[in-house]
Amino acid sequence: MTQLSVRHLSTGYDRIDVLHDVSIDVEPGLITCILGANGAGKTTLIRAILGLTPARSGKILWGDEDISAEQTHRIMAKGIACIPEGRRIFPRMSVLENLYLGAYLVADRALVESRIAYVFEVFPRLRERALQLAGTMSGGEQAMVSIGRGMMSKPRLLVIDEPSLGLSPLYVKENFRVIRQVNESGITVLLVEQNARQTLAIAQRGYVLSQGRVVAEGSAQALAANDDVRAAYFG
């Protein structure tokens, strides 16, 4: 069964629609990507999925459940977590404190500590710097904190917005390696990116957004071979 389905979604801000009749499916256990340039509507799609920008028409399904009108905190409690564009860490808090905030809905202290241990297993560098203020770390390390914080809620679906933004090529490569590792641990990933080459290398399926519409879809391999996609993203 499809884990998340967006069906004929149109939405936007004020009187202007940003998304027009958008439909996507996110299959459980896979990395599904949304590619598009700035202004294509990628962030608006994320906001709609999280209940931050209400659907004007169409619907969003979590399994068989229509979550189009749900409040954001209820959507998150169903097992959806988001790593926002720009990382959005708390710079004056330590790495450990940032991670604890990702499990604020979890009352079982032992469970929280086991999740901390898992994040440290995935990101050994964070274990080494657990007490360091997050704002003093490099961009790549801050990205690890942000992804680790998202993992703390043990989500069934992790939505990651522009993970390569502002990072050096070395850290971009490391970030995508980590995203694949997170997915291999059993977490479904919806990856929203402009970096088509790196994204299609780890995704199984994808969609291309342009001016608020889906203009191409298919397997990652098919999109990488698509002449229009190659012209737009690979030069």
N, C-alpha and C positions, 0 to 999 in steps of 0.2 A: 504494500500500500504506500502511496506517496506520502511523505512526511509533512511537507508544506506545499500547498498549491495556491497560486495567485491566479484568479480567474477574471479576465476582462476588466482589469482594474483601471479606473481613471480617477485621478486626484491631483491636487495642486494647492495653491495659496491664493487667498482673496478670490478673484473671479477668473484667474488664469489656471488652466489645466497644465500640469507638467508631465503627467503620465497619461497616455491615451491607449485604452484597450490592451493593457499589458497582461500577458499570461505566462507564468513560469511554473515548473514543477521541480521540487527538490526531493530527490530520492534518498531514503535512509542509507547511511553508511558511506555515501559518496561525497566528493568535493564538487559542488556545482558553482560555476563562476558567472558573474555578470560583468561583461566588459563594456566600456563606453568612455568617451572623452568627457572632460569637464562640461557640465551643463546638460548631459544626456538624460539625467533623471535618476541616476543610481542612488544617491543619498535619499531622494524623495521616496524611492521604492523601499529602502530600509526603514525609513520613518513610518511608512504605511504598515509594513509588517509588524513593527513594534507598537502600533497604535498611537503614534505621535502625530500623524497626519491622517485624518479620517478619510476613508474611501468615499468618493462621491457616487461611484457606480462600480459594479463588480463585487467580488468577495475574496476573502483570504481564508483558507481552510488549513487547520492544524489537524492532520488526519481527516476525520469526517466532521470535525467541529468547526463551525463558522466563528472565527475570532475577529471579524471585521470591525465589530463595535466594542470589543473588549478594552478595558483599561490596561495601560502599559504594564503595571505591576502584576496584573493577573496573567498577562501574556508571558512575562518573564518566569512566573512561577510554574508555568506549564512545561518549562524546559528549554526556553530560548534565551541565549545570552548574546550580547553584542560587544565587539571590540571596536570602539568608535574611531573614525578618522582622526589622525593627529595624536593618538594614544590616550590623551586626557588622564594622565596619572595625577596623583596628589603629590606635588614636588617636595613639600615640607614634611611629608610623612615617610617613614622608612619603607623599604621593600616589603618587609613582613606586614606592616600595617596596611599597606596597599592591598596585599593579598587577602588579609582578613576581611577587608571590606567587600571582597567578591563573594563571601559566604555569609553575608549579613542575614539571609533568610534561614540559615542552618543553626538549629538550637543545640545539636549534639556536638559537644566540644571535641570528643574523640574523633568524630567524623571530620570535623574541620581540620584537626591536626593531621589526619591521614591524607587529606587532600593537599595540605601544605607539603607533606613529604613527597606526594606524587609530582607536584609542580617543581619541587627542587630536583627530583629525579630527571624530569624533562629539561630543566634549566639549571645545571650545576652552578653556573655563575651566580644565580640568584641566592643560592645557599651560601656562597662565599661572601655575599654582600647583603645579607638579610637585614642588617641593622643600619645600612647606609641610607641616607636620604635619597629618595628616588630622583629628585631634581638635579642631583650632582652626577648622575650616571650619563653615559653616552646615549645617543639616539637609539642604537641597536639594543642596548640593555633596557632602556625604557620601554621599547616595544615588547621585550620579553616580560616585563612586569605587567604590561597591559594585557597580553595574551594569557599570562598566568592567572591574573585576577579574573578573567572571563572563565577560565577552567575551574575556578573554585566553586562555582555553583553546580558543577557536574552537569552541564547542559546536554540535552539531546541534540540540539542544533546550535552551532556557534556561527554567528554572522560576523564577518570580519571586513571592515571598511577600509580600503586603501592601505594595506599593511606596508607597502613599499614607500609611502609618502615621506619624503625628507630624509631617506636613509642612503648611505653609501652603497655602491654595488655589492660590497662584501657582506654587509648586514642584510641587504635585500635577499641575497642567496641564502643566508642563514635563516632568515625569517620564513622563507618558503619551505625550507627543510623542516622547520619546527611545525609549520602548519600541516605538512604531510604526516609528521609524527603524531600530532594531535588527532588527526583523522584516523590514523591506523590504530589508535587506542579505542576507537569505537564511536567517536563523536562525528556526527554529520556536519559538514562545513558549507556555508554559503559565502563565497569569496567574491567581494566586489572590488574591482581593480581596473587600472588603466594599463598596467604592465602585462600585455598579452602574452609575451614570450614565456615569462616565468610562470604565469598563471595557467596557461594551457599545458605546460609541462607537468603540472601536478593534478589538474582537474580531470574529471571523467566526462563531464557534460557542461555546456555553457550556453549563454545567451548574449547577444550583442544589442545594446540599447543605443539608439540615436534619436535625438530630439523627442525623447519620451515614448518611443515606440520600439518594440522588438523587431529588429531588421534581419536577424539571423539567429539560428539555434541549431543545436546538434551535439554530437560527441565532440570532445576537445580535439581529437584527431581530425575530424571533418572541418571544424572551424579553423584549425591551423593551416589546412590545405585550401580553404576558401579564398578565392582570388581577391574578393572585396575586403575581407578581413586582413589578408596579407598586405594589401595596398595601404590600408588605413593604419596598421599597427607595426608592420615589419619593414616598410619602406621598399 
